[in-house]
Amino acid sequence: MVSLIGRYGADISTLDLLRHLTASCRYQRAPGAPPTRKYEHLCLAAITLPPAAKQIPPVPPGVPYTVEIWRETGGNVELHLATIYPLSMAEAAFDAACLEWPTHEVTLRDRARVIVRRERPPRWALSRRTKAATSR
């Protein structure tokens, strides 16, 4: 270490030192060079850095709740609105979804367990609503 510090100085970073040492190998191949052949010399000096830290948001403990909008015609999910962890926020998102999609069935689920379901309103109630809205 003392000889490296004497040669390159104490202020050189570890990464710069490793780059300089691996570049000085006479068998080092240029970037993009074809792979070595069977009996060709290959420089084994390589910089192996740890993988970069992934920017994954922290996951709170517990199970997420999902808010989903169901199709008007069938029994499958039309839109997966949210995956939310605290139940109070999931209930607020459920209430907002009920206001935004008044003609659809909306569910708040914990995995497969339905916590709250707003059933699809009957067709006669929907026709009254549309008539009242057009007469205004």
Secondary structure, DSSP 8 states (H G I E B T S, - for coil): -HHHHHHH-TT--HHHHHHHHHHT-TT---TT-----TTS--------------------SS--EEEEEE-SSSSSEEEEEEEESSHHHHHHHHHHHHHH-TTS-EEEEETTEEEEEE----HHHHHHHHHHHHH-
